[in-house]
Amino acid sequence: MRPSSASTAARPARPGAAARVVAILVFDGVTLLDVAGPAEVFKEATRLGADYRIVLVSPTGEDVVSNLGFKVAVEGSVFSEPAPDTYLVAGSDLYPHTPVPCDLAEAARVPAAGARRVASICTGAFILAAAGLLDGKRATTHWKVTHELAVRCPTCRVEPDAIYVRDGTTYTSAGVTAGIDLALALVEEDHGPDLTRDVARSLVVYLQRSGGQSQFSAPLQGPPPRSPALRTITDLVTANPGARHSLGDLAKHLNVSTRQLTRLFHDELSTTPARYVENIRFDLARALLDQGHTATQAATLAGFPSYEALRRVFARKLSISPAAYQRRFSTAQRANAG
């Protein structure tokens, strides 16, 4: 049931206003939520007074099969449809791991040239990159494959923690649900914050999320170090994050100087020993919060000297407090318990 308040009641579109065409590029293996999430935002905005027309197009004009095996019907080929106002390129699990086919890259490039703005959802950024549309621009994609995007598009400045990035008239967004965040931002550009707030409220989503992708990602410590000596230290910290892990203690464990240990961490992990320990403790504290521990308990069990120390790390990394994180990301089971 939808809210019945006056603020969310359907409003008529402006008389005589031309519909803004939102074309979404789909293809075999497309992630269905990349398509449905933004489309739902534009549909709801239209119900509340905007005037968007959503068009699904494919490179050949033929219907496609999504990642879930569902058939997705399209209106035609990208090359036969007029240039849209907004051109969205959905993502797929395929293309961070395999090259983007030339015809798919061309299907992104050609309509984008005539569109007012072009945007990718999640790994759709790889298609934009293959089309040359991210050259020299800032961009983002799903946190798991930001490094791969940077490799594929070396002139692009990849921002791994952004929910979405705008560079001129080109937009890129993070993981699949970030497509909803991006679509809300596009609606706000067109119609202002009041209507957009009503859309967000109606869809029961945040109008603007605090922090970045790292709120949602698993521990991001990366691959193990190549050096057996450094691997010994990282294993030691990971096995017992709450133990004493000062720079001197860690160096003594390897019988090396603190300077040499710091250089090892910098060369192989691009961080310092202290920051590595902090990251491991942060990941453990976040897992403890997810399990239902209080913020104070999580700080103690993860090895932070105080709750305040944990709070400062959360503020720096996620822009929210441990308590706010727990409220926002607690499971439905815990929320409904009792």
N, C-alpha and C positions, 0 to 999 in steps of 0.2 A: 504494500500500500504506500502511495506517495504521500509526502507531507501535504497538509491542506492549507498551510499558511498562505496569506496573500502574497508574500515575497516569492513563493515558488509556484504560484498559479501561472498557467500558460498565458503568455503575452503575444498579441498579434505581431507579425513582422511589419516593418515599416512599409507603408504603401508605396508601390512603384520601385522598391529596392530590388536590384538584380541579385539573384542567388549567387553566393560564392561557391564555386565548384571545388570540392575537395576530392581529388583523385588519389586512389591508393593503389600502388603497384603490387600485384600478387603474382605468384609463380609456384610451380610444384615444389613442395617442401616448405612453403611459407609458414611461419609461426602464427597460428590462428589468433592468439591473443594480441599480437602486434597489430592485427587488422581490427579486431572487434573492440578493443579498448578505446583507441582514438575515435573510431566511428561512433561509439556510444556517446562520447562527449559532444561531438558535433550534432548528433541527432537530438540529444537532450537540450543543447543550446538552441536548436531550431524550435523545439517545443516551447521554449521559454521566451521566444521572440526574435532570435537570430534567423538567418535564412541561408542555410547551407544545403547544398545538394551533394550527396556522397556517391561517388562513382568508383567501381572496382574495375581495374584494367589489368591486362596481362600482356606480355611481350608479343604474343601471337594472336590474341583475341579469343583464344580457346579457354574454356573453364580449366581450373587447376585443382590439384589435390593438396590439402594442407598437411602439416606435420602430424596431425591427429588422424589422418586418413579421410577427413570429411571433404566432400567436393565443394568448391567455392565457385559460384557462377559469376561471370564478369559481363560487363556491358559491351566490351569490345577491346580492340588493340590500342595500346598507347599511341600508336602512329596514326590511328584513324579518328581519335577523339580530339576535340579542340584543346588548346593549352589551358590547363586548369588554373584557378587562382592559387590553390595550395596543392602541392604534389608531395605525397607521403610515400616513402619507400619502406615497406615492412622488412623484417629480418627473417633469418633462418638459421638453424643450427649447422647448416651445411657449410656456409661460406667463410667462417673463421678458419676452417680446416681444409677447404679445397678452393681452388681458384674460381672466381666469379666468371661464368660464361660470358663471352663477348656480347651475345645478343641481349643478355640481361643487363649488362652495364650500359649498352646502347639504349635500352628501354628506360633507364634512369636518366641518361644524359640528355636525350632529345627533348622530352617534355619539360624537363627542368629549365631549359633555355628560355621557354616562353612563360613559365609560371612566375607569379609574384614572389613566391617563396617555396623552398624545397626543404623537406625534412626527412630524416631517417628515424626509424624505431628500432632500438636495440642494435642487433647485428646488421641491420640495413645499412649501417655506416660503411660496411665492407663493400656494398654495392655502389654507394656514392663514391667511395675511394677509387674503385675500379673504373668508374666513369670519369675520374679526374675532377670531381666536384669538391673534394676536400683538400686539394693541393694548396699549401700555404695557409691553411685555415686552422682554427681551433676546433676540436671535436671531442666527442666521447662515444662510448659504447658500453656494453655489459662489462662489469669489472673483471670478469674472468678472462676476457680476450683483449683488454686494452693494449697489452704489450704487443700482441699480434697485429693489431691495427697500426701501431706505431711502426712496426717492421714493414707492413704492406704499403704504408703511406709515409715515407720518411720526412716529407716536407710538411706533414700535418702535425700540429701540436696537440697531442692527446691529453685530455684532462681526466684521469682515471676516477676521480671521486665526484664528478659532477652528475647531477640528476639529468640535466640537459644543458646544452651549450648553443648559444646563438653567435654566429659570426656573419654579420651582414644579413643577407636574406637566406642563409643556409643554417639549418638547425639539425642537431643530432641529439639523441636521447640515450639513456642507459638501459638497464634491463627492462623486460617487457612492460611492467606496470608503469615505468617511467614514461611510456608513450602517452599515458593518461595525463601525467603532469605536463608534458609538452603540449598536448592538445588543449588543456586548460589555459596554458600560457598564450597559445595562438588565439583562442577565443577572447582572452582578455585584451590582446592587442587590437582585435576587431571591435569589441563591444564594451570594454571597460570592466572594472572589478565587480560591479554590482551583479550583473547578469552571470558573470563567471562564478561568483560566490554561490549563487543559487544553483548553478549546474553542479558544483562540487558538493553542495549540501544534499541535493537530490540524489546524487550517485553515492553519497556517504563516503567521500574521499577527502583528503586534505587539499585545501586550495594551494598551500605551499608547505612542503615538508622541510623540517629543520635538518641541517647537516647534509651529507652526501651519501654516495653508494656504500661507503664503509659501514653505514648503519645496518646494512642488510647482508653484507658479505661474510663468508666464513673467514677463519683466521688467514691472514695474508702474509705469512712469513716466507712464502716462496719455496723454491727447491732447496734441498740440503746443500751445504757448502761442499766444494770439491776437496778442500784440504782436510785430511783425516784429523789433524789437530783441532781445527776450528769445528769440525763435526762433533768432536768430543765435548767441546764447550756448549754447543747449541743443544746437544742431547741432554747434557747435564741440567741446563736451565729448563728445558721443556719437561723433563722428568719431575722436577721439583721447583716450580716457579717461586714458591714461597720461601725458599731457603735464602741464606745470605749470598748475594752474587755481586759483591762490589768489584770494581775493576781490578783491584789488587788481589782479591781472592781468586778471581778467574785466571789472572795471569800466573799466580802461584801454582794453580792446579796444572798448568802446562809447563811450568818452569821456564817462562819467557818473561820479557819485560812488558810493562803495561803499554809502552809505546808500540812494541811489536804486535801485541794482541789487538790494539786499536787499529793498526795498519791492516791486519788480516781481516777484521770486520769491514773496514772501509773498502778494501779491494774486492772482497768476495760478496758481501751483502749490502754494500753501499749504506751502511749505518754504523753507529757506535755500539760498543758493548752495552752501555747503559740503556740506550734506546731499544736495543733488541730485547733486553730483560723486561723493560717496561711494556713492550708490545706483547710479549708472551703473557705477562701478568694481566694485561688488559683483556686479551682474548679469554683467559680463564675466568676473569671477573664477569665478563659478559655472558659466558656460558652458565656461570653460577646464578646470575640474575634470571636467565632464561629458565633455570630449574626451580626458581621460586625463592631463592635465598634473599634476605634483605640486603640492601646496599652495604651496610656496615659489615655483615657477615661475608659478603663477597670480597670486600676490600681486605679483610683479615685473612681469609683463606687463600686469596690470590697473592699475598705477600706485600701488599701496599702498607706503608707505615701507618696510614690513617684513612678514614673515609674521605677527608678533605683532599688527600693526595689522589685518590681514585676519582673524585669529582673533577679535579683539575684536568686529569687525562681525558675523561669523557667530554669535558667542555672543549678541549683542544681538538679532539679527534672527530666528535660527532655533533658538537654544538648543542648538546642537551645534557642534563644531569643523569646520573645512574637511575634515580627514581623515575624520571620522565621516560627514559629508555624502557624501563621495566613495564610501565603502564602502557606504553605504545605497542610493545612487541610481545607482551605476555600471551600465552596460548589461549585459545578459546576454551580449552578444558579447564585451565586454572581460573579463567574469568568467570566461568559458569559453575565452578565447584561450590559445594555447600548449599 
